[in-house]
């Protein structure tokens, strides 16, 4: 990995490490939208929406999905290409402190969503830090990915008739070993684990 690749990865991670940008990525999964449409939907100024969209385009998180003429000008329509997630992994391994910026933004966004949660409706809230066998872990990762892609693929424009406004946040990763952890099987895997 080149030094520039690592910087690009950190730059992209920092670009999405903002609650408004996370909302924009979710919004633009369902439909391409212009800066004016994003601004109206999220209650932002047009300038603020444009700024966040530029940051996401520069980080290669959004693509321009077309242009249309509006009142004598041209408006770009942006889209989040969720279908390429996992198929084109970014090079590099951001530092833990760079990942924390992203997690903090996700945390703020989850707080906002929880306050907007519909009560008396089916829901799932789960958390686990535990120890499982490799086959169980592999299956769990595949199920999380399947659920994520199912919802991303079915996402529609805001307030489309017959749709529900939903939220899904999932983070699944293998933990590093703590100093002094010498359980069964640790010897053969310690060299493979990176922080």
Protein Blocks (a to p, Z undefined) as FASTA:
>chain_A
ZZklmmmmmmmmmmmmcfklmmmmmmmmmoccdfklmmmmnopafklmmmmmmmmmmnop
accfbdcdeehiacddddddfklgoklccedjddfklmmmmmmmmmmmmmmmmmmpcehi
acddddddddddfklmmmmmmmmmmmmmmmmmmpccehighiacdddddddddddddehi
acehklmmmmmpcZZ
